[in-house]
């Protein structure tokens, strides 16, 4: 496996240095994107996203719970990611490992940074608020789970129906209305190799690349950024990536 990884890295590195990619795409081209919503009937919102052969499902569940002490009138949001073994040979069953935790946190940070819903509108009663739980399942890892998961989370969020709350309990299957959203937030992930940055890395490119930069945007502002890998980024590079992320954000939002 390690020998094959080294062969893959050498091959991908050679292509990138020549301005090429293994699947023939340009450096700013996404693979084909498909979004399907409402796939989990018992969820308050759900979506399945395919970017090329990468496939992710996102489900959203709501429950009534206790708010944080420092924000007693605001709802609570939590994001969890599951990298199930059938999605890729490197994924193992058991407690979430670092890649799953990072995936959940980066998606979560983009949604929080966008502030696309008013947490105070999730207030129910003293010591009782709505809690929004995102579950992200990777069904097929062929690269770039970040953008697929973030797009799925946004697509599912746009479908969310708030359950009724009566007599101190949640009545599932009956709804009081939809969650009000101010905007759409999407994520664009750039891989970096040989000093060149490219959008929507495949799995082979992820194995090979020496840098990664995730940028979450709405139509008019940056909501979050995350850097990974050993490569550094100059100020000029970051500003260029932000411009490219805004441009690709238009394409991603067209699928919502």
Backbone torsions as a table, in degrees:
resi	resn	phi	psi	omega
1	UNK	NA	-45.4	-179.6
2	UNK	-66.0	-37.9	178.0
3	UNK	-62.6	-43.4	179.3
4	UNK	-64.4	-37.8	177.6
5	UNK	-60.9	-41.7	179.8
6	UNK	-65.5	-39.7	176.8
7	UNK	-63.6	-42.9	178.7
8	UNK	-61.9	-46.0	-179.5
9	UNK	-59.6	-43.7	-179.0
10	UNK	-63.7	-42.0	-179.1
11	UNK	-66.4	-49.3	-178.8
12	UNK	-64.4	-41.5	179.8
13	UNK	-60.5	-41.7	179.4
14	UNK	-63.3	-43.4	179.8
15	UNK	-62.9	-48.2	-177.8
16	UNK	-61.0	-40.7	179.9
17	UNK	-63.8	-23.8	178.7
18	UNK	-92.8	2.7	-179.8
19	UNK	79.7	23.8	-177.9
20	UNK	-121.5	165.4	173.7
21	UNK	-129.9	155.9	-173.0
22	UNK	-63.0	-27.1	-180.0
23	UNK	-103.0	9.6	173.8
24	UNK	85.7	-0.3	-179.4
25	UNK	-74.1	158.9	170.2
26	UNK	-77.2	168.7	-176.9
27	UNK	-67.1	-18.3	179.6
28	UNK	-112.6	20.0	-178.3
29	UNK	-103.0	130.0	169.9
30	UNK	-81.9	155.6	166.2
31	UNK	-70.0	167.8	178.7
32	UNK	-56.4	137.5	-177.0
33	UNK	-114.9	135.4	177.4
34	UNK	-134.9	132.3	179.1
35	UNK	-126.4	128.3	177.3
36	UNK	-127.0	129.4	-177.3
37	UNK	-110.3	165.7	176.2
38	UNK	69.3	33.2	-175.1
39	UNK	-88.1	-12.6	178.5
40	UNK	-120.0	96.7	-173.1
41	UNK	-56.4	-34.0	-176.3
42	UNK	-86.3	-2.2	176.0
43	UNK	-86.6	155.8	176.2
44	UNK	-74.4	-20.6	174.8
45	UNK	-163.9	146.1	-179.0
46	UNK	-158.4	156.6	179.1
47	UNK	-159.3	151.7	171.2
48	UNK	-120.6	130.9	-179.1
49	UNK	-121.4	134.6	172.3
50	UNK	-119.0	126.4	170.0
51	UNK	-119.3	104.8	-169.2
52	UNK	62.6	-127.2	178.4
53	UNK	-93.3	-3.6	176.3
54	UNK	-73.5	133.0	-176.9
55	UNK	-134.2	129.9	-179.2
56	UNK	-134.8	140.0	174.2
57	UNK	-115.9	136.5	177.1
58	UNK	-124.1	129.9	175.3
59	UNK	-121.7	143.6	178.5
60	UNK	-121.1	128.6	176.8
61	UNK	-122.0	143.5	178.2
62	UNK	-118.5	144.4	177.6
63	UNK	-147.0	159.1	176.8
64	UNK	-91.1	133.1	-177.9
65	UNK	-153.1	-174.3	-178.2
66	UNK	-86.1	131.6	179.4
67	UNK	-73.6	166.5	173.3
68	UNK	-68.3	146.0	-175.1
69	UNK	-59.8	-35.2	-178.6
70	UNK	-84.6	-5.8	176.3
71	UNK	-137.1	67.6	-171.3
72	UNK	-67.4	-15.0	-177.6
73	UNK	-115.0	15.3	-179.2
74	UNK	-117.6	145.9	177.7
75	UNK	-69.2	171.5	-176.7
76	UNK	-119.1	140.0	178.1
77	UNK	-124.2	138.1	179.6
78	UNK	-141.1	138.4	-178.7
79	UNK	-124.6	132.7	179.4
80	UNK	-129.3	142.0	177.7
81	UNK	-123.6	139.5	179.0
82	UNK	-121.1	119.6	175.3
83	UNK	-101.6	89.0	-172.0
84	UNK	-78.0	147.8	-173.6
85	UNK	-55.9	-31.6	-177.8
86	UNK	-70.8	-13.5	-178.0
87	UNK	-77.3	-28.4	-179.3
88	UNK	-167.2	145.4	-179.1
89	UNK	-59.1	-24.2	-178.2
90	UNK	-84.1	-9.3	-179.7
91	UNK	-85.7	139.3	-178.8
92	UNK	-122.9	152.9	176.2
93	UNK	-75.1	163.2	179.7
94	UNK	117.2	-168.3	-178.8
95	UNK	-59.0	151.9	179.0
96	UNK	-56.9	133.1	176.5
97	UNK	-99.4	178.3	-172.6
98	UNK	-51.8	-45.2	-178.8
99	UNK	-61.6	-38.4	179.0
100	UNK	-68.7	-41.2	179.5
101	UNK	-64.2	-42.8	179.0
102	UNK	-64.1	-44.2	179.7
103	UNK	-56.9	-47.5	-179.7
104	UNK	-62.7	-43.7	-176.3
105	UNK	-68.0	-39.0	-178.8
106	UNK	-68.5	-41.3	175.9
107	UNK	-63.7	-46.1	-179.8
108	UNK	-59.0	-43.8	-176.7
109	UNK	-63.5	-37.3	179.2
110	UNK	-65.2	-41.7	179.9
111	UNK	-68.0	-44.3	179.4
112	UNK	-63.2	-43.7	-178.1
113	UNK	-64.2	-29.1	-179.8
114	UNK	-74.8	-23.6	-179.2
115	UNK	49.6	49.3	-173.6
116	UNK	-83.4	-9.8	171.2
117	UNK	-134.5	153.0	-176.9
118	UNK	-86.3	111.1	-178.7
119	UNK	-59.3	-27.5	-178.8
120	UNK	-71.9	-20.5	176.7
121	UNK	-77.7	-3.2	176.0
122	UNK	-97.0	7.3	175.9
123	UNK	-72.2	133.5	179.4
124	UNK	-107.6	-54.2	-178.3
125	UNK	-162.3	168.1	177.5
126	UNK	-50.2	127.3	-179.1
127	UNK	66.2	21.3	178.3
128	UNK	-145.2	120.5	178.3
129	UNK	-137.4	164.7	173.8
130	UNK	-77.6	138.5	176.0
131	UNK	-113.8	128.4	-178.7
132	UNK	-105.8	119.6	-178.9
133	UNK	-110.6	118.9	174.5
134	UNK	-96.7	130.7	171.7
135	UNK	-119.7	122.1	-178.7
136	UNK	-111.2	120.0	179.1
137	UNK	-113.7	123.6	173.7
138	UNK	-85.2	116.6	-179.8
139	UNK	-95.6	-28.0	179.8
140	UNK	-152.8	111.3	-176.8
141	UNK	-95.0	100.2	174.7
142	UNK	-120.6	23.7	177.4
143	UNK	110.1	142.6	173.2
144	UNK	64.0	54.9	173.5
145	UNK	-66.2	-25.1	-177.8
146	UNK	-60.3	-54.6	-177.1
147	UNK	-68.1	-37.4	178.8
148	UNK	-65.3	-44.4	179.7
149	UNK	-65.6	-42.0	179.7
150	UNK	-66.5	-40.4	178.7
151	UNK	-66.8	-39.0	177.1
152	UNK	-65.2	-39.7	178.9
153	UNK	-63.3	-42.1	179.8
154	UNK	-68.9	-41.9	179.1
155	UNK	-63.0	-40.9	178.8
156	UNK	-68.2	-38.8	-179.0
157	UNK	-62.7	-35.1	179.6
158	UNK	-69.4	-15.7	-179.9
159	UNK	-96.8	-7.5	-169.2
160	UNK	-59.9	129.5	172.2
161	UNK	-111.2	131.7	-178.2
162	UNK	-85.2	122.8	180.0
163	UNK	-63.9	159.3	174.6
164	UNK	-74.4	147.8	175.5
165	UNK	-127.4	111.8	-177.7
166	UNK	-137.6	142.1	176.7
167	UNK	53.3	38.3	175.0
168	UNK	78.8	13.2	-179.3
169	UNK	-143.5	157.1	177.8
170	UNK	-84.4	132.8	177.4
171	UNK	-106.6	95.2	-179.7
172	UNK	-73.1	144.1	-177.5
173	UNK	94.9	-14.2	173.8
174	UNK	-120.8	143.9	-170.3
175	UNK	-131.4	147.9	-179.6
176	UNK	-98.5	-9.4	179.5
177	UNK	150.4	-179.2	-179.6
178	UNK	-94.1	157.2	175.9
179	UNK	-73.5	127.4	-179.7
180	UNK	-79.2	127.1	-179.4
181	UNK	-119.1	141.1	-178.1
182	UNK	-89.6	-24.5	-171.9
183	UNK	-165.3	177.0	174.2
184	UNK	-113.3	131.5	176.9
185	UNK	-113.5	135.3	179.1
186	UNK	-132.4	162.4	-179.7
187	UNK	-119.3	137.9	173.7
188	UNK	-119.1	124.8	-178.4
189	UNK	-108.3	130.4	178.5
190	UNK	-113.5	129.6	168.9
191	UNK	-90.1	158.4	178.2
192	UNK	-135.7	133.5	179.6
193	UNK	-157.1	135.9	-179.9
194	UNK	56.4	32.5	178.2
195	UNK	77.5	5.2	-177.9
196	UNK	-115.3	138.3	-178.8
197	UNK	-107.8	137.9	-176.6
198	UNK	-138.6	146.0	-175.8
199	UNK	-85.5	153.8	172.7
200	UNK	52.0	65.7	-179.4
201	UNK	-66.6	140.9	171.9
202	UNK	-76.5	175.1	179.4
203	UNK	-63.2	-43.1	178.9
204	UNK	-61.2	-37.2	177.6
205	UNK	-69.4	-36.4	177.4
206	UNK	-63.3	-41.4	178.5
207	UNK	-62.5	-33.1	-172.3
208	UNK	-92.1	-31.4	-169.6
209	UNK	-69.9	153.3	-177.2
210	UNK	-107.7	0.0	177.4
211	UNK	-151.7	153.6	176.2
212	UNK	-144.3	138.7	179.6
213	UNK	-136.7	118.0	177.8
214	UNK	-102.8	130.3	178.6
215	UNK	-129.1	120.5	175.9
216	UNK	-99.4	132.7	-177.0
217	UNK	-137.6	150.3	159.9
218	UNK	-96.4	-170.4	-177.5
219	UNK	-68.9	-18.7	-175.6
220	UNK	-133.3	5.7	177.7
221	UNK	-155.5	156.7	174.7
222	UNK	-84.4	131.5	-176.5
223	UNK	-103.8	-32.3	178.5
224	UNK	-163.8	156.9	174.9
225	UNK	-141.5	146.4	179.6
226	UNK	-141.5	128.6	177.7
227	UNK	-109.4	141.8	174.9
228	UNK	-143.6	162.4	179.7
229	UNK	95.3	176.5	-174.9
230	UNK	-88.8	-18.0	-178.9
231	UNK	-71.8	144.3	173.1
232	UNK	-94.2	167.5	179.0
233	UNK	-132.2	125.9	174.7
234	UNK	-76.3	161.2	179.8
235	UNK	-54.9	-42.6	-178.7
236	UNK	-63.6	-36.2	178.3
237	UNK	-66.6	-43.5	-179.7
238	UNK	-62.5	-43.8	179.5
239	UNK	-63.2	-37.4	177.7
240	UNK	-66.1	-42.5	179.3
241	UNK	-64.0	-36.6	177.5
242	UNK	-62.4	-44.5	177.7
243	UNK	-60.3	-42.5	-179.9
244	UNK	-67.7	-35.5	179.2
245	UNK	-65.9	-39.9	176.6
246	UNK	-62.1	-41.0	-179.6
247	UNK	-66.1	-45.1	179.7
248	UNK	-71.2	-26.8	177.7
249	UNK	-59.7	-35.1	176.9
250	UNK	-60.0	-43.7	179.4
251	UNK	-64.5	-44.6	-178.6
252	UNK	-64.8	-41.9	-179.5
253	UNK	-67.6	-21.6	178.4
254	UNK	-67.3	-15.7	179.8
255	UNK	-92.4	-3.3	-178.2
256	UNK	-89.9	NA	NA
